[in-house]
Amino acid sequence: MLLEYYWQFYYIATAQFPHKLELVTRGTRVEFVGNLTQVLEKTDFLVQVSQSLLVNPKNITSSCFS
């Protein structure tokens, strides 16, 4: 059900507490129990850019690399 709104996802990152992830969307920031590997296996629209971060490339408009 939640994956119906994939176009609103910005990123999923590891949270401050063990075994928790933080989902950030256009209007929401929530924490839930899980791990990035499981989320990546269940989605086809997120890309792993680091050990602790999955992003939705459709919502990347620029980068801040110098």
Secondary structure, DSSP 8 states (H G I E B T S, - for coil): -GGGGGGGEEEEEE-SSTTEEEEEESS-EEEEE--HHHHHHH-SS-EEEETTEEE-GGG-------
